[in-house]
């Protein structure tokens, strides 16, 4: 608009802070790592890529037993590569579904022609370990179990360690969608038996979008030749090609990988997964306490709440129009996902990315300002 002046946002680069589940706000140094052009077959890039893949396995304490296989694209592409490569055409996967990512995995398996069984819960309920045990006892044809570590839309923290114990007791194999958890929530291959975990370069690793990856048990990956339902998403073929040539089969996102190299260094400097998890947990605590004080109600009880994303029930106040709320919040320098999800009519707010408790306090203050602008004095009686 003529004569208008842009308001500088609170991020390092003057834009808004992203309180979303991905992409996330990144550090200036991660952004700077993308400035150089890199040749995908250059020896320097190949060395950098090897270091990135090695560090990814280290995040899950999986070096020596697992290998990280890159899948250019999103976390969903990595999940699809994991399911369609590691579950053989004669296999059967039990899907633990309590949210949108579990539903997406179900669609992936159906499109790929993989046999499935489904244990489905409401979005605010975790998987029942006794029911899982019973399902595995009742159906010996189940070869794999799939679980989402943290359901992105609801913030549900699923009991991965307990699920892994049940799956291992029955001699089956566990596959994990770690998109909104990897790098922030504990996952230790030495104590939690899993065949693979899929995630991506953004979200809790605080890189930029563009590189998915699957950390696979090497012995299981070696048995997966010929399983894949797709050429581009064949983890076995990608693994073997990298191992023998040092190069990707198809053009990799070189700048994204350079940014991830920097982001992994920053993760290590923060104290690794425990350090990052503590920061996110503090972000989450400040967010929930601040939003509750304004009258917003979290979907989940604290015992089921992950520290990475929080779902809030949509207020019923007459003047609360959600898109208007999002637009006014963005004008104050904070972006949340403008979509709603589920039967509960919730919206979610991310606690991840290069954010600290002070940033979250600023966001809560901005929410209070928006409510005042909308003429809403209190949500306590409306939420």
C-alpha angles and dihedrals in degrees: 000000000000113000093012120129122216114239113231111238127223098254123103090257096045097257129114122287114248114233090179134113093249148023091041138194108277132200121260089245092056089051091048091054089068096059098089123077112234130198111229093219096042115119092233093055092045090054091048091049092051090052092050093051091047092050092049091058090048091057088067094038086244102129111133096021102048137036128210112234116193122227112188107227136038133338088259090060088051091051090050091049090050096049097042096044103039099038105069122222088253093048132093128216126207108214119207102208127187103138149009097298091052089050089050091053089052091055091048092055094046093050090048092049096243118153113245144186119196131213102189129189135176115271092256094051128082122221114281109240093202091052089049090051090050093048092052092047091050098048118043090176091074107104101172140028123209126203136170111230093208121008104227100213098045103027090233112167105213117208097250096166093053092045090050090054093053093046092049092049089060094044094244128133127251125219119190133200100212098170097126096029113040111113095015106052123056116265114160118179090202093063104021115057112219133153095209146352123200125205141137144241096262130053113049094006088058096222124124126274120269111079125074121183141186122212101211133187100250095221091054093045090053088059093050100079111135095012099104121109092203136045096218094045097046104126094187093054092045091049094050094045092051091046094052102035106019088230137102118252090232133020110299125212094256098181091047090054091049089052091049090052089057092043092053089052089053091048089055092048090053091057099270122262095338092053094046091045091055093052092049091046090054090047089052093048093050091046096050094044092048096046092045089054088056092050101261116139122216115227095225134052115245093256092062097037119111117213093233106066135011126204118210126196112248111257116241095213110137094231095047107102107173100213090048089049091052093047093050091046091052090051086059092052105266127106123200128175107276092208127095127211146200136005091303098063093234133163124207136221123201123225095191137095127054093332132124136190091274091057090050091049088053090051093051090049089051090051089053089051092051092050089052091049089051090052094246110142096180139002093195094101096035106044 
